[in-house]
């Protein structure tokens, strides 16, 4: 169970970083923090999934 949660956590962080780097390379740093577009919402949701799943991973690994 711990491994699955950790893989989900790392994958969602990778998605968030890839989208962020893609936005920086295409639109520049100023537009990278504009939250109106679909890529920004994907990046934000992916980062939230990362934070939640990593917290669950820490909780599960300490409980074992």
N, C-alpha and C positions, 0 to 999 in steps of 0.2 A: 504494500500500500504506500509506503514511504517513497519508493522509487517512482511510482506513477505520479504522485503529487509533485515530486521534484522535477520530473520531466515536463509536466504541464507548466510548472512555474518557469523553468528555463526557456521553454518554447515561446511562452507569451512574452517574456522579456526580449527574446530575440526578435519577435514580430514588432514589438514597440520600437526597438532600436533601429531595425531596418527601415520602418516607415519614417522615423525621425530623420535618419541620415538621408533617405531619399528625398524628403521634403527640403532639407537643407541644401542638397546638391542641385535640386531643380529650381527652387523658388528663393533660396537664400535664407539666412537666419532670421530676418525680420518676419517673413511669412511663415516660418516654421511653427511659430506659436500662435497663429491665427486659428481659432477653434471652430470656425464656421464650416470648414470642408469635411468631406467624408473621410479622407485619410487621417485627419486629426482626431476624429471621433474613434476610428479604429485604433489609433495609437493610444488614446486615453483609456479605452475599454481594455485593451490588451495589458496596459500597465496596471490597471486596477485588478485584473485577473491575476497578474504576477504577484501583487502585494498580498492579495487574499490567499492565494495558493501557497505562497512562501510562509505566511503566518501559520497556515494549517499544517504545513510540513514541519515547522519548528515545534508546534504543539504536539503533533503525532510522534515525532522523533524523541521528544522529552518524556512522553508518556510510556514509551516502550522500554 
